[in-house]
């Protein structure tokens, strides 16, 4: 648990430092799909030059750290509960 907690804290810190994806998620608290990362202008700024695999990998990291949740329709949502 301690290792996982440290990883989550590090991820949160990394998001705060980069302020890009973290701020986008906070500003766009609505649910979004993987394809929205390329379609929605706010996300496409970060994801227009990367592969779908990179986007999937990023979403998996955020899911694994519990910063995002994913529903049965494949929509991602920021997990505000983990942020305190």
Secondary structure, 3 states (H helix, E strand, C coil): CHHHHHHHHHHHHHHHHHCCHHHHHHHCCCCECCCHHHHCHHHHHHHCCCCHHHHHHHHHHHHHCCCEEECCCCCEEECCCCCC
